Amino acid sequence: MARNDTGLGPTRIRDLVIVAAVAGVGAYLLTRFNYGSIPRLPRFAGVSAGLLGIGEAIAGWGLRSRIRPRHVDRDASSRPPGPPGPPRPPVPPLVAARALSVAKASALAAAALIGLWLGFALFVWPEAALAVAAAADAVTATIGLVGAAVLLGGALWLEYCCRAPRVDPPGGR
């Protein structure tokens, strides 16, 4: 999908990597020089990000089924016998625009969280064999990293689901 100046283009992986890298370097340096004064992090601190990602993925499925035409969802061979189902209400454009803005913001936030958790993890993972506190923090960092990755996946899926279906020009191509 080509990016143009009149609208939003898809989130670029390059932008997400830059955000994650800057956050990761900052988190690593902060952890390295201040680990002794950082309070203990809650074990499941990263779960909330994962739950948000799951919610966004579910919302994406719902939007996708309303945006795509019915004939795209099922071909004739897989359609159950009988009359077609009730028509789905169309998605108001403002709802799709809001969902897209949530998806883009969540993708950037998830990239920052991935960087923060990864920077923290890169310090505590090697120390986990040496200190009990670092071992506990390594588990917390891993849970946080997985939760942030789920948020990123859900955000990118929601963004993908907000795309309008391609319309073939009259006369075909």
C-alpha positions, 0 to 999 in steps of 0.5 A: 500500500503506497503512502500518500500525502492525503491520508494515513499510511500503514505503520512502518516497521522502521518507525517501530524499531526506532522507538523500541531501540531508543526506549531500550537503550534508555531503559538499559542505561537507567537500569545499569546505573540505578538497579539498586535503587529501583523498587521491585516491579510487580510480577505481572506488570506486563499482563495489562498490555497483553490484555489490551492487545487481545482486546484490540485483536478482537475489535479488529475481527469485529470491524473486519467482518463489517468492513469486508463485503459478505461475498469475500468472507465466504465463497459459495461452496462453504456457505450453509444452505438456505437464505443468506444471513441478515445484513451487517450494519456498515461501519461508520467512517468515524468509528473506523478512523477512531479505531485506526488512531487507537491502533497506530497509537497502541503500536507506538506504545507497544514498541516503546514498551518492548524497548523498555522491557528489553532494555531492562531484561538485557541487564537482569537476564545475565545477572539472574544466576548471580542474584535472587532479585535479578532472577525474579526481575528476569521473570517479570521482564519476560512477562512484560516483554511477552505482554508488549509483543501481544499488544503490538500484534493486536494493534497491527492486526486492528490497523490491518482490519481497518483497511477498506476493501479494494474496489475494482475499477469499472471495466476490470483490470 
